[in-house]
Amino acid sequence: MSKSKLKPADLGTPLSEKEFDELDEFLISDATSDETLTIMGLDGYLTALAIGPTTVSPSYWLPGVWGPSEEDTPAFETAAQAEHILGLILRHMNGIIADLENDPDGFEPVFGISRVGDDDCEYIDGEAWAMGFMQGLMLIEPDWQALIDNEQGRKWLEPIRLMGALDLPEEVLDFVDTPQERETLTKEIPASVAAIYRFWLPYRQAVYERALAATIQRTEPKVGRNDPCPCGSGKKFKKCCGAADSLH
């Protein structure tokens, strides 16, 4: 498979329907392991990382896409194919971020469909998505503690936890016993995502502003001791604000 080289500027381009289908097919292909996330699980996994309080490096979260061990790493045909698939994943994550920034209440997770009974009645099923989300959350669980400790935050997380957690206590299993109940919970997830996104938004903004301030401080030219003082006094810096006993 020959693909063009990934350019940083391309990472902001949303996936086309054809590219989305290509990524979907790769995730369930023979090149990946049985532990690799499906496109629904990947969408949930990336959504948790996108809306959470912490910016996580792809080098930290990408292995989790393929599976729990190094043996789950895909058998890419070429380095170009590996770069191409990685580009699709990163672009999908950036698309999730853009959708949430533009309209949190209109965010549409990638859910599956379950068919039950002889008449093939269809139900919306968010299990794979929710399992991916919980995997992303657990990757940086300590960072989520403020929401987990918040009563309202736990309510927002509840439909995702009920659909996606692997260790549900027996007393709550009745809530996910039938396709109808699972569909009801699944339909609550988009509102939960929007609420959790808004919960962490002030924190993410504060982290961004601190990082920006630190960058400005590092890049701002250092004032020499014999340079004019930046306060505008006309004195040399060492005789003005640079003096240990001077206050301005």
Secondary structure, 3 states (H helix, E strand, C coil): CCCCCCCHHHHHCCCCHHHHHHHHHHHCCCCCCCCCCCHHHHHHHHHHHHHCCCCCCHHHHHHHHHCCCHHHCCCCCCHHHHHHHHHHHHHHHHHHHHHHHHCHHHCCCCCEEEEECCCCEEEEECHHHHHHHHHHHHHCHHHHHHHHCCHHHHHHHHHHHHHHCCCCCHHHHHHHCCHHHHHHHHHHHHHHHHHHHHHHHHHHHHHHHHHHHHHHHHHCCCCCCCCECCCCCCCEHHHCCCCCCCCC
